[in-house]
């Protein structure tokens, strides 16, 4: 039985600055995730703070919000078989040093902060995150 899901993916400022957008989009497409929607935006620090509210209590929260609002990002809705877990597997570990070979973060990530991509961590969060950027 198929389990088609949607998930949110963000190409972060470090990857956009290095012109990796098409490479990363093709990585998803080549791995059976369809890009349903995609747009380039520049978030304000307030929007980034709202988006990452779940991490509010964590020590990296402020740096994360500053970073996400530091340049243009690409927000995308991906769809495919088990899209949430498929996307997380394609992204690799948060720290590029720990990421598996041939994952986005291993190939393109610079550091634990500048790790090129964000992806939803659950179906529930995917719905919230998609709605945050793509209001119905």
N, C-alpha and C positions, 0 to 999 in steps of 0.2 A: 504494500500500500504506500502510495507516495505521500510525502509530508512537505508540501510547498509552503514556504514561509517568506516573510519579508523581513529585512533587517536594515539598519541604518549604517552607512559607512561615511567617514569623513576623511578626506585627504587633507592632512594638516599643513600649516604654513611652511614648514621646512621642505616638504615634498613639492608643494606648489611653486615655491621660490626656485627650486632646482629643475623645474619643468618636467616633473615625473608624472603629471596627471594622466597622460595618455597611456604610459607604461603600466600604471597601477590599474586604470580602467580595463585595459586589455588583459591584465593578470586575472581580474575577476571574470571577464567574459570567457577567457580560455579555460577557466575552471568551473564552467557551467552556472555562473551566477549572472542573471540578466539585470542590466541597469534600467530600472523603470523610470526614474527621474534623476536629474542631476542639475545642480546649479552652483555657480560660484558666488560666494558672499564674503563680506567682511563683518565679523561679529564685533559688537561693542564689548567692553569688559563686563558690563552689566548682563548682557545676553549670555556671555560665556559663564558667568557666575550662576546664572539661573540654570543653564544647561547642565553644569557639573555640580549642582546643589547636593547630590547624593554623596559627594566627596568632601562636603563642607568642613567636617571635623578633622580631616586628614592634613598632615603638615604640608603636603605638596599642593593643596587646593589653590592658594593664591597664585603661585607660579604657573600652574596649569591654566588658570583663567587668563592670566596675562599673556601667556604663550599663544593660546588659541585665538586671542583677539589681536595678535601682533601682525597678522597679514591675512591675505585672502585664503579661504578654504573652499574645498569642493564638498558639498553634502550630496549624498546619493541614497536612493532607495534601491536595494538589491533584492532580487527574488530568485528563489531556487529551492531545490530539495534540501531540507534542513539548513536553510540559509544562515541562521544565527551561528550554529556550530561550524558550518562550512567556512563562513567568513572568518571566524576566530582562528580556525586552523590555518587558513591562508595568510592571516596577519602574522602569526607567530607570537612568541612570548613578548611581554611588554618591554623588557630589556633586550634590544637587538643582539647583545652578546650571548644571551641565553636562547635565542630563537633558533628553530630548526633550519637547516639549509633550505634554500628555495622558498622561503616565506618572504612576504613583503618587508617585514621589519629587518630580517637578516640581510636582504638585498639592498634596502634603501635607508633603513633607520640609522640615525647618527648617534643617538644616546637614548637613555630611558625616557627623557622628556621629549626629545625630537625624534619620535619613533614613527613618523610619517603617516600613520593611520589610526583611526578610532573605529571601533565596531561595537554594536550593542552586545550586551552580555547575556541577554535572555529575551524570550519572545515578548514578555510583558514590557521590558525596557525598550525593546525595538519599537513597539507601538507608541510609547510615550515619546521616544526620540524622533521618530518619523513625524509625529504630530507637531513636535516642537518646530521643525523646519518646513514641513509641508502640511499646512493647515488644510483640512478638507473643505 
